[in-house]
Amino acid sequence: MRGRVAALLLVGAFASSASAQPAAPPPLRSAEPVGFLLPPLSPSESTPDLPRSRGTTPDLPPPPAAKFSFSKDVTTVSADRVEESRRAERTPTRSSRSEDVFPDRRRPRVEPERTSDAFGDRIRDIFDRDKPRRWLQSDHCFDQYISPVTNPFLFEDPRAVTELRPIFIYQKIPSPQPNFQGGNIWFAGVQARIALTERFSITMSKLGVTGVNSSGNSLFGDNTGLAEIWFGPKYTFIRDEEFGTLLAGGVQFQVPIGSAKVYQDTGSLSVVPYVSFAQPFFKTQLGGFNFMGSAGYSFSTNRERSDYFYASGHLDFDIGNAHRFYPLVELNWFQYTTDGRARFIAGEGRDLINFGSLGKGSSLLTAAIGGRMKVGKNTEIGAAYEFPFVGNRDFFRHRFTVDFVWRY
């Protein structure tokens, strides 16, 4: 009995000693080899990912995995800006297609589209590359201007226009004129201009019939016949749409193939280089002013015709900036520099007749008042009364000019 009690006591002591020792960890499986690669960690280097042994350190909250903060250099961008950036990324640009691939190649020049291979279109491409336009169409970017009324054969509009312009001029001859002793000179005809481009045009400045009527006491009588033909090219060198500035230059050929009865056959030819300028200014709510000026010199190819210098100025007021009614004033000045050898007549006939007379040194400044009205989009009518201001009147007592313009 005592032996059994002793045996039970030994077994209980052995069991109590075995329960006091910690249980051994289970062996790691082959699928988790990470535990063999990590070195043993000290209690201070332990991480929240690994289990801590009991009784080593108190439990602390795990540190954050990463700390985020905004840089001071970063600026906010609106949502619209972000959307535009996304669209730009989806749409390939010209630089991404070609310039990035060929960074050293110059960008090819983009030529305006040619409507056809006709001769007129080829001429247009040579002289004008601004923008496509209809063949023979006028330059309508400067429709605030009007053409001058007086001195119509020499006072050239600097715009390139395609138009037909019937003109009638009636000029009274002073009674003291020793040869004709009064009477009148008149012209009825048409001008034609063709704009090949927005800068280059051909002008037919004078084409019509002239009549010369003297007083009853004169021996010259009354006659009517074909007038001289004046034509030539014109080119607009400066064409500023923003400021409205225009500067053109051209050459006019005065061909005396008219009737000898009205003195339209003097000499063989006169050549007239000229310049023409236009500029608007002082625009208000009531309207704006437009200035136009032209100057040139007529010299003959032989000594039969008289040579002269001329200058003309035009000032109009665009009422209400409506481009409809334009009251105007104009000045015209002629200065003869050589004598002709065709006829011994006192004085010269300015733009109506080149007598080829002894007119060297004579000059005349005239002034005109009138107006122009735009009847429609492409039609206008003008009229002006012109009178001598300073100089030798010669054949000029006063003049009345009326015209009608149809412009394409």
C-alpha positions in Angstrom: 0.0 0.0 0.0 2.8 2.4 0.9 4.6 1.5 -2.3 1.6 2.5 -4.5 1.3 5.8 -2.7 5.0 6.6 -3.3 4.7 5.7 -7.0 1.7 8.1 -7.4 3.6 10.9 -5.8 6.6 10.4 -8.2 4.3 10.5 -11.2 2.6 13.8 -10.1 5.9 15.5 -9.4 7.1 14.6 -12.9 3.9 15.9 -14.5 4.1 19.2 -12.6 7.7 19.7 -13.7 6.8 19.0 -17.4 3.9 21.5 -17.4 6.2 24.3 -16.1 8.4 24.3 -19.3 7.1 26.1 -22.5 6.0 24.0 -25.3 8.4 23.6 -28.2 7.3 25.5 -31.5 6.0 23.3 -34.3 8.5 22.6 -37.1 8.3 25.0 -40.2 6.9 23.7 -43.3 9.0 23.7 -46.5 6.5 26.1 -48.1 7.6 28.9 -45.7 11.4 29.3 -46.1 11.3 33.0 -45.2 11.9 32.1 -41.5 15.2 30.6 -42.3 16.5 33.7 -44.2 15.7 36.3 -41.5 18.1 36.7 -38.7 16.8 36.6 -35.1 15.5 40.0 -34.0 16.2 41.6 -30.7 13.2 42.8 -28.7 13.9 46.4 -29.7 14.0 45.6 -33.4 10.8 43.6 -33.5 8.2 44.6 -36.0 4.4 44.3 -35.7 4.4 41.7 -38.5 6.2 39.1 -36.3 4.8 37.7 -33.1 6.4 38.8 -29.9 7.3 36.5 -27.1 5.3 37.1 -24.0 6.8 39.1 -21.2 9.5 40.9 -23.3 8.2 44.4 -24.2 4.8 46.1 -23.7 2.5 46.1 -26.7 2.8 49.4 -28.7 0.7 50.7 -31.6 2.3 49.8 -35.0 4.2 52.7 -36.7 2.7 54.0 -40.0 3.9 52.2 -43.1 4.7 55.6 -44.9 4.4 59.3 -44.2 2.8 61.4 -47.0 3.2 65.1 -47.4 2.7 67.7 -50.3 5.7 69.5 -51.7 5.8 73.2 -51.4 6.6 73.6 -55.1 3.4 71.9 -56.3 0.6 74.2 -57.5 -3.0 73.4 -57.8 -4.5 72.8 -61.4 -8.1 73.3 -62.3 -10.2 70.5 -63.6 -10.6 72.2 -67.0 -6.9 72.4 -67.4 -6.6 68.7 -66.6 -9.2 67.8 -69.2 -7.5 69.9 -71.8 -4.2 68.1 -71.1 -5.9 64.7 -71.5 -7.4 65.7 -74.8 -4.0 67.0 -76.0 -2.5 63.6 -75.1 -5.2 61.8 -77.1 -4.9 64.1 -80.2 -1.5 63.9 -81.9 0.0 67.3 -82.7 2.0 68.3 -85.7 5.2 68.3 -83.8 4.6 64.8 -82.4 4.0 63.5 -85.9 6.8 65.1 -87.9 9.0 67.5 -86.0 9.9 65.0 -83.2 10.8 62.5 -85.9 12.8 64.9 -88.0 13.9 67.7 -85.6 16.4 69.2 -88.0 14.1 69.4 -91.0 12.6 72.8 -91.8 8.8 72.9 -91.8 7.6 72.9 -95.4 5.7 76.0 -96.6 2.0 75.6 -97.0 0.9 77.0 -100.3 -2.6 78.3 -100.8 -4.9 76.0 -102.6 -5.2 76.8 -106.3 -8.7 76.6 -107.7 -7.5 75.5 -111.1 -4.5 75.3 -113.4 -5.9 78.1 -115.6 -3.6 80.9 -116.8 -5.3 83.4 -114.6 -4.8 81.4 -111.4 -1.1 80.9 -112.2 -0.7 84.7 -112.6 -2.5 85.2 -109.3 -0.1 82.8 -107.5 2.9 84.7 -108.8 1.7 88.1 -107.6 -0.5 87.4 -104.6 -0.3 84.6 -102.0 -2.3 86.3 -99.3 -5.5 84.2 -99.5 -7.7 82.5 -102.1 -10.1 84.8 -103.9 -12.3 84.8 -106.9 -10.6 85.5 -110.2 -10.8 89.2 -111.2 -12.5 90.1 -107.9 -11.9 93.5 -106.4 -10.1 94.0 -103.1 -13.1 94.4 -100.7 -11.0 94.6 -97.5 -11.0 98.4 -97.9 -14.6 99.2 -98.8 -14.6 102.1 -96.4 -12.8 104.1 -99.1 -14.3 105.9 -102.1 -12.5 106.7 -105.3 -11.7 110.4 -106.1 -14.0 112.2 -108.4 -11.9 115.0 -110.0 -8.8 114.5 -112.2 -10.1 111.0 -112.9 -7.6 110.1 -115.6 -4.5 110.7 -113.4 -5.8 110.5 -109.8 -5.6 106.7 -109.3 -7.2 104.8 -106.5 -4.4 102.7 -104.7 -6.8 99.7 -104.4 -6.8 96.8 -106.9 -10.4 96.9 -108.2 -12.3 95.4 -111.1 -14.8 98.1 -112.2 -16.5 100.0 -115.0 -16.8 103.7 -114.5 -18.7 105.9 -117.0 -17.5 109.6 -116.7 -18.8 112.9 -118.1 -16.7 116.1 -117.8 -17.8 119.6 -118.8 -15.1 122.3 -118.7 -15.7 126.0 -119.5 -13.0 127.9 -121.3 -12.3 131.5 -120.1 -13.2 134.3 -122.4 -9.7 135.9 -122.2 -8.1 132.8 -123.8 -6.6 134.4 -127.0 -7.1 131.4 -129.3 -10.6 130.1 -128.5 -11.9 133.2 -126.7 -14.3 131.1 -124.6 -16.3 128.0 -125.4 -16.0 124.6 -123.7 -14.3 121.2 -123.7 -16.2 118.1 -122.8 -15.4 114.4 -122.4 -17.8 111.4 -122.4 -16.3 107.9 -121.9 -15.6 105.1 -119.6 -12.8 103.8 -117.4 -12.1 100.1 -116.9 -10.0 98.4 -114.3 -9.2 94.7 -113.8 -7.8 93.3 -110.6 -5.7 90.3 -111.4 -4.9 89.9 -107.7 -5.4 91.8 -104.5 -2.3 93.8 -105.4 -1.8 93.8 -109.1 -4.3 95.4 -111.6 -4.5 96.8 -115.1 -6.1 100.2 -115.6 -7.8 101.7 -118.6 -7.9 105.3 -117.4 -9.1 107.1 -120.5 -11.3 105.8 -123.3 -14.0 107.9 -124.9 -14.9 110.9 -127.0 -13.8 114.5 -126.7 -15.5 117.7 -127.9 -13.9 121.1 -128.3 -16.2 124.1 -128.9 -14.9 127.7 -129.3 -16.8 130.9 -129.2 -18.4 132.4 -132.4 -15.5 134.8 -132.8 -12.9 132.1 -133.0 -11.5 130.5 -136.1 -11.1 127.1 -134.4 -14.8 126.0 -134.7 -16.5 123.1 -133.0 -15.2 119.6 -133.3 -15.8 116.1 -131.8 -13.6 113.1 -132.1 -12.0 110.1 -130.4 -9.8 110.9 -127.3 -6.4 109.5 -126.5 -6.2 106.1 -124.8 -4.4 105.9 -121.5 -3.7 102.6 -119.8 -1.1 100.8 -117.7 -0.3 98.4 -114.8 -0.6 99.2 -111.1 0.8 97.3 -108.0 -0.2 97.9 -104.4 3.1 97.7 -102.4 1.7 98.3 -98.9 -1.7 96.8 -98.0 -2.3 97.0 -94.3 -5.8 95.8 -93.3 -5.4 96.6 -89.6 -4.6 100.3 -90.1 -6.2 100.8 -93.5 -2.9 101.9 -95.1 -2.5 101.6 -98.9 0.5 102.5 -101.1 0.5 101.7 -104.8 2.7 102.6 -107.7 2.2 102.2 -111.5 3.0 103.4 -114.9 0.6 104.9 -117.3 1.0 105.1 -121.1 -0.7 108.0 -122.9 -1.1 106.9 -126.5 -2.2 109.7 -128.8 -4.2 107.7 -131.4 -7.3 110.0 -131.2 -8.7 112.5 -133.6 -6.6 115.4 -134.9 -9.7 117.7 -135.0 -9.8 117.7 -131.1 -5.9 117.6 -130.6 -5.7 114.0 -129.5 -2.9 113.0 -131.9 0.0 115.1 -130.4 3.4 113.4 -130.7 3.9 109.7 -130.3 3.8 108.7 -126.6 4.0 109.9 -123.0 5.0 107.7 -120.0 3.6 108.6 -116.6 5.1 106.9 -113.5 3.1 107.6 -110.4 2.4 106.7 -106.7 -0.9 106.7 -104.9 -1.6 106.6 -101.1 -4.6 106.2 -98.8 -5.1 106.4 -95.1 -8.1 106.7 -92.7 -7.9 108.8 -89.6 -9.8 110.5 -86.7 -12.7 108.1 -86.5 -15.5 109.1 -84.2 -19.1 108.1 -83.6 -20.2 110.8 -86.0 -18.0 109.4 -88.8 -14.4 109.2 -89.9 -12.1 110.9 -92.4 -10.3 109.3 -95.3 -7.4 110.8 -97.1 -6.1 109.8 -100.5 -3.3 111.4 -102.6 -1.5 110.8 -105.8 1.5 112.3 -107.7 3.3 111.6 -110.9 5.3 113.0 -113.8 4.4 112.8 -117.5 7.3 112.9 -119.9 7.1 112.4 -123.7 9.2 110.1 -125.8 9.8 113.0 -128.2 9.7 116.8 -128.0 6.2 117.1 -129.6 4.3 116.7 -126.3 4.5 119.0 -123.2 5.8 117.4 -120.0 4.3 118.2 -116.6 4.2 117.2 -113.0 0.9 116.7 -111.2 -0.3 116.1 -107.6 -3.8 115.5 -106.3 -5.3 115.3 -102.8 -8.7 114.0 -101.6 -10.4 114.2 -98.3 -13.8 112.8 -97.5 -16.0 112.2 -94.4 -17.7 108.9 -93.9 -21.0 110.0 -92.3 -21.8 107.8 -89.3 -19.2 105.3 -90.5 -22.0 103.8 -92.5 -20.0 103.7 -95.8 -22.9 105.4 -97.6 -22.6 109.2 -97.8 -19.3 110.9 -98.3 -19.0 114.7 -98.7 -15.6 115.5 -100.1 -13.0 118.2 -101.0 -10.2 117.7 -103.5 -7.2 119.7 -104.8 -5.3 119.2 -108.1 -2.1 120.9 -109.1 -0.3 120.9 -112.6 3.1 122.3 -113.2 4.5 122.2 -116.8 8.2 121.7 -117.1 8.9 121.6 -120.9 7.4 123.2 -124.0 5.9 121.1 -126.8 6.6 121.7 -130.5 3.3 120.6 -132.0 1.3 123.8 -131.9 1.6 127.5 -131.1 -1.3 127.8 -128.7 -1.3 129.9 -125.5 -1.7 127.5 -122.6 -2.2 123.8 -122.0 -5.2 121.5 -121.5 -4.1 119.5 -118.5 -5.7 116.0 -118.4 -8.1 116.7 -121.3 -5.8 117.8 -124.1 -2.0 117.9 -124.6 -1.7 120.6 -127.2 2.1 120.4 -127.3 2.2 124.2 -126.9 4.5 126.7 -125.2 3.4 126.0 -121.6 6.7 125.7 -119.8 6.6 127.3 -116.4 2.8 127.6 -116.2 1.0 126.1 -113.2 -2.5 125.8 -111.9 -4.0 124.7 -108.6 -7.7 123.9 -108.5 -10.1 123.1 -105.7 -13.3 121.0 -105.8 -16.2 120.3 -103.6 -18.7 117.4 -104.0 -19.7 114.1 -102.7 -20.2 110.4 -103.4 -23.0 108.1 -102.4 -22.9 104.3 -102.5 -26.2 103.3 -104.1 -25.7 99.6 -103.5 -23.0 97.2 -102.3 -21.0 97.5 -105.5 -22.4 100.7 -107.1 -21.8 104.3 -106.3 -22.3 107.7 -107.9 -20.2 110.8 -107.5 -20.2 114.5 -108.5 -18.0 117.5 -108.0 -17.6 121.1 -109.0 -14.1 122.3 -109.6 -12.8 125.8 -109.9 -9.3 127.5 -110.3 -7.6 128.5 -107.1 -4.1 129.7 -107.9 -2.1 130.0 -111.2 -2.7 130.3 -114.9 -6.2 129.5 -115.9 -5.4 128.8 -119.5 -8.4 126.7 -120.7 -9.8 126.2 -117.2 -12.6 128.5 -116.0 -14.5 125.9 -114.1 -15.4 122.2 -114.4 -18.2 119.8 -113.5 -17.5 116.1 -113.2 -20.0 113.3 -112.7 -19.4 109.5 -112.7 -21.0 106.2 -111.9 -19.1 103.2 -110.6 -20.0 99.5 -110.9 -17.4 97.4 -109.1 -17.1 93.6 -108.9 
